[in-house]
Amino acid sequence: MTELAGHYPMSLVAVSKHIRVLEAAGLVHRSVKGREHHLTLNPAALLRAAHWLETYRQFWEARLDMLDRTLRARGRP
């Protein structure tokens, strides 16, 4: 964990808190071997988020396209 924290302008405690949030979200898995903590990324958890975001991307693109057409029809670029 110390090695990871050294790459960021924050304390080890702050990095540890961020990692706990990632663990709680299922994005990261921690295994402990002695005093060493090993972290692995769980990309499957990111897929759920990507699908959720894609739903809203499609929703907002359709609405913004509709707004664009409406404004152009009224003579506003």
LUMMARLO-377569 format. One record per residue (C-alpha): residue in three letters; x, y, z. Coordinates in steps of 0.02 Angstrom, whole numbers, plus 50000, padded with zeros to 5 digits. Layout:
AlaXYZ ...
This chain:
Met500005000050000 Thr501435011850040 Glu502135009549865 Leu500455014249789 Ala500235029449903 Gly501925036149850 His501235039749676 Tyr499905051949740 Pro499985068649829 Met499035062249981 Ser499385052950140 Leu499405034150159 Val497845035650267 Ala496925045050128 Val497445032249996 Ser496875018250110 Lys495155026450131 His494975028049942 Ile495435009749920 Arg494145004550050 Val492815013649950 Leu493375004549792 Glu493304988049888 Ala491554991749953 Ala491004995149773 Gly491744978549718 Leu492984986849601 Val494534981149695 His494974965349792 Arg496284965449928 Ser497284950349985 Val498464951550132 Lys500084941550141 Gly500974945550302 Arg501154964450306 Glu500904966450120 His499234970950044 His498984965749863 Leu497614974149762 Thr496794967549605 Leu495544976149493 Asn493854968149463 Pro493404973949286 Ala491714964949292 Ala491114978049417 Leu491544991549290 Leu490444983149160 Arg488904986049268 Ala489335004449280 Ala489685005549093 His487984997949051 Trp487115010149168 Leu488035024949091 Glu487645018948915 Thr485785019348953 Tyr485895037449005 Arg487065042048862 Gln485765035748737 Phe484375044848830 Trp485285061548832 Glu485925060248654 Ala484145057748593 Arg483515072548695 Leu484925083948639 Asp484685078948458 Met482845083348476 Leu483295100148553 Asp484515103448411 Arg483185099748280 Thr481925110848370 Leu483135125548382 Arg483655123848200 Ala481825123448146 Arg481575139848239 Gly483055147448147 Arg484305146448291 Pro485975138148253 
